[in-house]
Amino acid sequence: MSKQRNSQPALLILNQMAGPITWELAEDLGKQFGAVALLTGHPDTLAKGSTTNSADSAGVLLYAAAPYQRGSFPRRAWSWLRYLVQAFFWLWRRPRQIPVLLFSNPPMLCWLGWLMAVLRGQRYAVMVHDIYPDVLIRLAGFSEGGALVRVWRWLNRRAYQRAEIVLTLGEDMAATLGSQFKPRKTRAGAVEVVYPWVDTARIKPMTKAANWFARQHGQVDKLTVLYAGNMGLGHDLETMVEAARQLQDLPQVHFIFAGSGPKWSVVQEMVREGDIANVTLLGWQPEEALPFMLATAEIALVSLEDELQGLAVPSKSIFALAAGSALLVVAPAANELAHWTRRFGCGAVVAPRTGELVKVIRQLAAQPDVLSAMRQRARRAAETEFARSGNTLRVATLLQTCLGLRSQTR
């Protein structure tokens, strides 16, 4: 049902990088509870509707804010600060009775929820996709005993414990978070796990001959190995590029790297210096290209370095499953993605060593029946465990219980 543009939303959602997962959640919550308002700097999401008017069919009111800046930590921190200032005034202008859902981008956004709760009793929930300051400690060399980290942890504890509910993407992350504050002080009483989700009607397998992305990049007759997404410090792209170099003797195997981040230039330099002919390097692809890019790959590469165990779950892995790609997890054995891959039989876990990755890809290239079976199980896992409909409904149920939202559906 269409919402009136001048009516108050049932829920306020804040996420500077509100990609497909956040947008889909906003859509489904809007259908469940009435219009929701989303403050984001994500250009693809903002393109879905005007910045101050509702996308009536989805029940989502979109508002523009400072975009996230990738690259150096100072650039990211400056973009976080700009968003936080805008978010403060955006929230302050809205009735305090409207509850808030805060994502962890910026990673200190939960502090704003705590501040609003203290100043005017506003209720809020927190969805944690990346655990800070732990990421900075493990990847950027921040000191656990330093003043910045100690203040950050103090603020996190206050913000998490004042929240009505804290949600995250996996059991390992829930355990990490649960050790950093007292979940029993929240209304939910525990850190709730909701797996990342994917719209399996939108992201799905398709034949390469019917796929314009595959045709455009010369992949119709290739076995395509895809890495797509953030090329950040926590991703072992060096191992993947070196594997591509060593697999040049297999002309049917081709690698595509698509995305952006600090390591994009690392990939570019390795490809140029090694004269690696079986690699295509692309930037961020527009959202409308995503289903076609993902469906191009028989094999999807996902990396999670040891330092990020228990701190993050690459949600792009779930999109790869929906596209029917076998998943190769380049990571130590003990992590959430490795557990899912073994549980569903949808790929393989590869130690972060080039020789291991080369061996597995050679085996799959030589055994198309084995690869096909993995791909079928990948799609099945997406449909049964990570589908949008079931997982966003679980979020809606939890928010309804903890934030007092009222269902508009009959």
N, C-alpha and C positions, 0 to 999 in steps of 0.2 A: 504494500500500500504506500502510495506517495506521501511524503512528509511535508508539512508546511514549512516554508523557509524561515519563518519568524518564530517557530516553536523552539523550545529549549531541548537540547539533546538529552538522552537518557544516560549517556556515558561520555567522558572525555578521554581520548587516547593520545598519548604523546610518544613519538618515536621519530628521531631525526632521520633515520634510514628505514622508513617504512616501506619495505619491499613487498613482494607478492604475499608472503605469509601474513604480514600485518594487515594488508589491504583485504585479504580474504577473511581474516578474523573480523575486521571492522564491518564488512558486508554482512557476515552471518550474525554478528551481534546486533546490527541495525535491524535485520529482519526479525530477530527474537525480541528485542526490547524497545524498538523505536529508533529514531535517528541517533547516530553517534557522531561526535566531532573528532577529527583527526588532525593534529598539528605535526607537519613533517616538512623536511627539506628535500625529500627524494623526488627528483624531476619526473621519473616515470609515473610515480603515483600521483603527483600533482597534475600530470597531463590527463588523468582520468576525468577531471571535472574542473570547473573554475575554482579559483582559490578561496572564494568567500561564499559560494553558493553550493547547495547540495547536489550530489549526484542522485537524483530522486529514485532511480531504479534500484540503487544499492542501499539507500538509507544512510549514506555517509556524507557528512559535511566536511569538506576539505579546506584546510587553512595552510598557507605557505609560511615557512620559516627558513632560517639559515641552513644551507646545505652542508652536508658532511664533507670535509676536505681530507682526502687521503694523502699519504706521503709521510713527512717527518712528524714526530710527536708534537713539536710546537704548532704546526699547521692544524693538526687534529684538535689540539687543546684549544686553539683560538676559535675553531668552528664550534666546538662544544660550548664554549663560554657564550658565544653569540646566541646559540640556540637556547641555552638556559635562561638568559636574560629575557628573550622574547617569550619563552614559555611561562616565566613568572608573571609577566603582565597579562598574557593571554588567559592564564588561570584566574588571576585576580579579578578580571572583568566579568567572570562568570559566577553564577550562584554557587555558594559553597555547598549546597545540598546535592549538587551533581557529583557523583563519585568519579574517580580518575583511575585509569590503567596506564602505568608507566613502564615502558620498555627500558632496557639497559643500554640504550644509545641516545644521548651520551651516557657513559657508565655511572656518572654521578647524578643522574636524573632522579633516582629514588630520594636523594636529599631534598629535592624540591617538594616531593610528596610529604615528607616529614615536616618541612617548614610550613606547608599549607595546613597540615593537621594541627600543628602547634598554634598557628596564628588564628585559624578560623574553623578548626574542627572538621576539615574536609577528609572524607574517607578515600582510601586509595589501595590499589593492588599493584604488585610489582612482577613483571615478567623478565627473568634474567636469561639472556642469551650468551653473554660473556661475563666472566667473573673478574672484576677489578677490585683492588689494585693487583691481584695475583698475576694477571697477564703482563703487567708492566714489570713486576718483580722478576718473572721467569724469562721474559723476552727482551726487556729493555734495560736490565741491570739496576732497577730501583732497589734500594736497600730496605729490607724488612724492618730494620730498626730506625730508619730515617723518619724525620718529623712528618713529611708529607704522607708516608704510608700509614703511620700511626694515627694521624688525624683522619685519613680516609677510612680506615677500619672503624674508628670510633663513630664516625658519621654513618657508615653502612649499618652498624649494629643498631643505632637509634632508628634509622629509616626502616630497616627490615622488621624490627620488633614492633614498630608502630603501625606497620601495614596490616590490612585485614587478611591478606594472603600473599605469599611469595610463591611464584611458579617458576619452573625451569624445564629444560628439554630432555633430561636424562637422569638416571639413577646416580651415576658418578657425580654429576654436577650437584644434585640434591645433597649428596653426602658432604661434598666440599662446602656448600653453603651452610648446611646444618651445623658444621663445626665452627662457624664464624659468628653465629648469633643464637638466640634461644627461640627456635620456631614455636615452642609451646605458648609463647606470649602473643602470637598472632591469633586472629579469630579462627583460622583454619587449624592451628595447632601443629602443623607440620609443613615442610616444604613439599608442594605438590608437583608431580611430574606429569607433563603433557608433551608427548612426542611431537617433533616438528611434523608438519602436514604438507600435502600437495594436492592440488586439484587434479585428480586422475582423469577427469573428462577433458581437461585442457592439455595436460602433459601426458602424452601417450605414444606408443610405438607407431611408426609409419614406414612404409617402404621408401628406400632412398630414391627410387625413380620418380616418386611423387613428391619428393621433398626438395623445395627450391634451394634451401641452404646447402644440402648435400651436392646438388648439381652445380651451384655457383662456385663451390670450393673444390670441385673435382673429386668428390668422395663416393660417387655412386658405385664404383668398382673397387673401393678400398675397404680394409678393415680399419675403422677409425677409432683412435684412442684419444679421448677428450679430457682436458682439464679446463673447467670453466668456473670463474668466480674470482674471489679476492686473492691476489697474489701477495699475501702479507708475509710478515716475518715468521709466522708459525707454520708455514707450508714448505715442504721439502721439494721445491721445484727443480733444484739442481740435480737431484737423483733422477727425476723424470726426463729432463732434457738429455742427460748423459745416456739414459736408456735408449732414447730415440736415436742418438748418434750411433750406438752399438747395434741398432736394429735396421740400419740402412741397407743391409744385405737382403732384407725381406721387402721387395718393392710393393707388396700389397698392403703393408702396414704404414699408416700415416697418423701423425700426432697433430692435434689442434690445441693450442693454448689460447684461451679467450678470457679477458678480464682486465684488471688494473690493480695497482698497488705497488709497494716498495720494490717487489721482486720482478715486476714486469721488465724493467731495464736489465735485470740480471739474465732473464731468459733471452732477451734480445741480443745481449752481448755474447752469450754462450752459443746461440745459433749462428751469429755472424762469424765469430772466431773459429768455430768448429766446422763451418761450411756445411751445416746440417740441412740436407735437402728435403727430408721427410717431415718437416715441421712447418705448420702455418701458425703465425702469431697474430692474434687479433686483439683489439681493444674491447671495452664493454659493448655488448650487443644490446640493441633496443629490446624492450620487453616483448614486443610482438614477434621478435625473431627467436625468443627463447625456446618455445616448443619444437621448432624446426632444428635449431642447433643441437638440443639435447637428443632428439630422435636420430640425429646423424651418427651417433656413437654406438658402436657395439660394446666398447669398453669405456668406463668412466673412471678417472683417477681422482682419488681424494687423499689428502695428506693431513695428518694430525701429528705434529711433532711431540716428542716426549714431554716437553715443557708445558704443553697445553692439556695434558691428561687431567680430566676432572674439571676443566675450566670452560670447555666449549664443545659443541657438537656441530660440525658443518652441515647445515640444513640442505645444502645443495646436493648432498648424497641421496636424500629422499627424492629429489627431483629426477636424479639419474635413474633411480629404481623405477619411477613411474614411466620414464621413457623406454624402459626395457633394456637398459644397459647393465652389463655385468660390472660389479663394483670391485675395483682393486684399491684396497686401503693401504697406503704407504705409511706405516706407523708401527710403533711397538705393539706387541700382542694384546696387552691389557688395556683396552679402552672401549668406550661405548660402541663405536662404529665397528670395531673388530667383533664384538659380541653379536651385534645385529647381523653382520655378514655371515658368521658361522651359523647362527641360529636359523637363518632363512636359506642358507645354501646359495646365495645369490652372487658369489664372487670369491675373492681370496684376500687374505691379509698378508702383506708383503713387508718384511723387515726393510727399514730405510737404507738399503744397500742396492747399488745399481745392478749388480749381478743377479740378485734375487728377482728384481722386477723384470729384467730382460728374460730370465728363464721362464717366468710365468706367462709373459706375453707370447713367447715362442710356442709354449705348450698350447695355449688357447688358439693361436693362429693355425696350429697343426691339427687341432681337434675341434672342428666346427660344431660337431654334435654336442660336445661338452659345453662349449660357449653358448650354444642355443638354449640348452637346458638351464644354465645359469640365468640367462636373460629372461626366460619365462618365469623362473622363480622370483626374480627381481620385481617383475611387474605384479606378480601375485602378492608379494609382501607389501608393495605400495598400496594395493587395493584393500588389503585386510588389516594392516597395522598403522598405516600412515596417511590414510585418506582424509581429505579435508572435512568431509561431513561428520565423521565420528569424533575427530579430535577438536574441532572448533565447538562442537556441541558439548564436549567435556569442559572446555574453558567456560562456555556460557553457563553451565550448571554450577561450576565452582564460583563464578562471579555473582550469580544470582543468590547463592547461599550466603556469601561473605560480604557482598556490597549491598544487598537488599534490592537488587534490580527486579523489576516486574515484567513478566513476559507479556508481549503484545500479541502473540500467536494464539490461535484457537484450534 
